[in-house]
Amino acid sequence: MFNLQRLIRPNIQELIPYSSARDEFSGNAYIFLDANENAWGSPLDKSYNRYPDPLQHQLKARIAELKQVPPEHIFLGNGSDECIDLTFRAFCEPGQDEVIICPPTYGMYEVCARIQGAIIRKVPLLPDFALDLSGILEAITPHTKLIILCSPNNPTGNCFSREAIYTLLRRFEGIVAIDEAYIDFASQPGFLPELDQFPNLILWQTFSKAWGLAGLRVGMAFASPAIIQVLNKIKYPYNISQLTQDTLLQALARADQVQHWKEITIQQRTWLRQALQPLQIVEKIYPSEANFLLVKMKQARKIYEYLLQQGTVVRDRSQVILCEDSLRITIGRPEENKMLIAQLKAYEQQALGSQVSIHDPLKD
Ligand SMILES: Cc1ncc(COP(=O)(O)O)c(C=O)c1O
């Protein structure tokens, strides 16, 4: 039986959270002498002299409409990185509690787990990048608090089997967190509609990818109201600035533009795949449900360095488990993607013309 209280660290259960001036007051007033703010104003033209709404009610109401999820199920963080970090801090007792992560995946899970002192059990993906479901089930111990999944996964680009995720949600009595940072680019729906069914589910999403707001730093966690309350309890009181709240509200009114970018990103993903395919340096382009392609190449590191010299930076993942010789390439604008292909062709010509064989005799 799922028992949230059993999962929350005892010191967090007992914690009396900081109560800010803006937490204690709600209603109408016109003289604010409660928060030691500057009464005159700010050098900026908006009223940034006031502390922002700690629980971002206006923003959450708008996000609730957009995502079709009641506001009590929503937490907002300084990027989804904050949502990830707080999840480890809420549930993992240092030196005692365990988390399961499935590499290759987003690096912050391991970093946050290490900062928190959680014990990490790694269950690598299978060679086709599917979840090793039986491996995960075997790795669960009485101390396992979290299973972290990323779907679509960074850097492999694939979504995990829905059935495998359902099995984990049903069989695991701890928390299953699914990072859906790239869900907007996927051909299948995410797990938001399943929130009501699974009290042990946390979803992380972000405004940094499809929404084009990586510089704003806003991420979302969706979960049961009880889990959201735990995250609210331990966050910094004013973790989303007034400037960010105002700007995000404006951005949320322009969802149509985001839809357009999603569509052209997906078109460009197909274009880039087709343009990469005939290159001799390309060994394999993995299927992608995200805004990047993972590409296995001959001489990946050399290609990475060559591209850098040309002013193009991609992500070298060749040292990452199961991603040997692979580069992760974000889908750019059409002219950027064309330039990348031209640079790769130039590299290929150069490699063909020189003594260096791009054919690895061991693999050919
Ligand atoms: C899977 C995944 N989750 C989370 C993040 C971080 O997102 P944010 O910018 O919201 O902190 C990234 C960033 O690359 C990511 O790839």
The ligand as a Gaussian input file, in Angstrom:
#p B3LYP/6-31G(d) Opt

LIG

0 1
 C       15.610000      15.633000     -19.231000
 C       15.832000      17.018000     -18.740000
 N       15.219000      17.410000     -17.622000
 C       15.400000      18.634000     -17.135000
 C       16.224000      19.542000     -17.766000
 C       16.433000      20.877000     -17.142000
 O       15.389000      21.700000     -17.447000
 P       15.225000      23.144000     -16.802000
 O       15.808000      24.106000     -17.762000
 O       13.735000      23.285000     -16.651000
 O       15.922000      23.151000     -15.470000
 C       16.879000      19.179000     -18.926000
 C       17.776000      20.122000     -19.591000
 O       18.443000      19.880000     -20.544000
 C       16.681000      17.881000     -19.426000
 O       17.302000      17.457000     -20.529000

